[in-house]
């Protein structure tokens, strides 16, 4: 089984590459281009996930979800957040019905 600490390592890599030279680092290039470029990548990857799932291609689906997760981590980092923020939110929701949780957001 692959260790969940891959998220820690990815977060560290994103932090290191945030201010790297955009001509040699894909992540630095995304950070340099800004929010719109990162959002575009997240959107593209989300569409590719849907297409792979629709086609029933398991390996393609796994690869596209990995791309989506990666670009989502870039988006989080760009906004000063991390996977830990998402994990905390998932932990908060644990044991709460999805219907109940969604209804509670309308009160925020």
C-alpha positions as CSV (number, residue, x, y, z in Angstrom):
1,X,0.0,0.0,0.0
2,X,1.2,3.5,-0.9
3,X,1.7,5.7,2.1
4,X,-0.5,8.7,2.6
5,X,2.5,10.8,3.4
6,X,2.9,11.4,-0.4
7,X,0.6,14.4,0.2
8,X,3.2,15.8,2.6
9,X,6.0,15.3,0.1
10,X,3.9,16.8,-2.7
11,X,3.1,19.8,-0.5
12,X,6.8,20.3,0.3
13,X,7.7,20.1,-3.4
14,X,5.0,22.7,-4.3
15,X,6.4,25.0,-1.6
16,X,9.9,24.6,-2.9
17,X,8.9,25.2,-6.5
18,X,6.6,28.1,-5.8
19,X,9.4,30.6,-6.3
20,X,11.5,28.6,-8.7
21,X,12.3,29.6,-12.3
22,X,9.2,29.2,-14.4
23,X,11.3,28.2,-17.4
24,X,12.5,25.0,-15.6
25,X,9.6,24.1,-13.3
26,X,6.0,23.3,-14.4
27,X,4.7,24.2,-10.9
28,X,6.6,27.5,-10.9
29,X,5.1,28.2,-14.3
30,X,1.6,27.6,-13.0
31,X,2.2,29.8,-9.9
32,X,3.7,32.5,-12.1
33,X,0.7,32.5,-14.5
34,X,-1.7,32.8,-11.6
35,X,-5.1,31.8,-10.6
36,X,-6.8,31.7,-14.0
37,X,-4.1,29.4,-15.4
38,X,-4.4,27.1,-12.4
39,X,-8.2,27.1,-12.6
40,X,-8.0,26.3,-16.3
41,X,-5.8,23.2,-15.5
42,X,-8.1,22.1,-12.7
43,X,-11.1,22.4,-15.1
44,X,-9.3,20.5,-17.9
45,X,-8.3,17.7,-15.5
46,X,-11.9,17.4,-14.1
47,X,-13.2,17.0,-17.7
48,X,-10.6,14.3,-18.4
49,X,-11.7,12.5,-15.2
50,X,-15.3,12.5,-16.4
51,X,-14.3,11.3,-19.9
52,X,-12.1,8.5,-18.5
53,X,-14.8,7.3,-16.1
54,X,-17.4,7.4,-18.9
55,X,-15.1,5.3,-21.1
56,X,-14.7,2.8,-18.3
57,X,-10.9,2.9,-18.6
58,X,-9.7,2.2,-15.1
59,X,-6.0,3.0,-15.6
60,X,-6.9,6.2,-17.5
61,X,-9.3,7.1,-14.7
62,X,-6.6,6.6,-12.0
63,X,-4.1,8.7,-14.0
64,X,-6.6,11.5,-14.6
65,X,-7.7,11.6,-11.0
66,X,-4.0,11.8,-10.0
67,X,-3.7,14.8,-12.4
68,X,-6.8,16.4,-10.9
69,X,-5.6,15.9,-7.4
70,X,-2.1,17.3,-8.3
71,X,-3.5,20.4,-9.9
72,X,-6.0,20.8,-7.0
73,X,-3.0,20.8,-4.6
74,X,-1.4,23.5,-6.7
75,X,-4.6,25.5,-6.4
76,X,-4.8,25.0,-2.7
77,X,-1.1,26.1,-2.3
78,X,-1.7,29.1,-4.5
79,X,-4.4,30.2,-2.1
80,X,-2.3,29.5,1.1
81,X,-4.1,26.2,1.9
82,X,-3.0,22.6,1.9
83,X,-4.3,19.1,1.8
84,X,-4.4,19.3,5.6
85,X,-7.2,21.9,5.4
86,X,-9.2,19.5,3.1
87,X,-8.5,16.5,5.4
88,X,-9.7,18.6,8.4
89,X,-12.9,19.4,6.6
90,X,-13.4,15.7,5.7
91,X,-12.8,14.8,9.3
92,X,-15.4,17.4,10.4
93,X,-17.9,15.9,8.0
94,X,-17.3,12.3,9.1
95,X,-20.4,10.6,10.5
96,X,-22.7,13.4,9.2
97,X,-25.1,12.6,6.4
98,X,-24.4,14.4,3.2
99,X,-27.9,15.9,3.2
100,X,-27.5,17.2,6.7
101,X,-24.0,18.6,6.0
102,X,-25.0,20.4,2.9
103,X,-28.0,21.9,4.7
104,X,-25.7,23.2,7.4
105,X,-23.7,25.1,4.9
106,X,-26.7,27.3,4.0
107,X,-26.6,28.6,7.6
108,X,-23.0,29.7,7.4
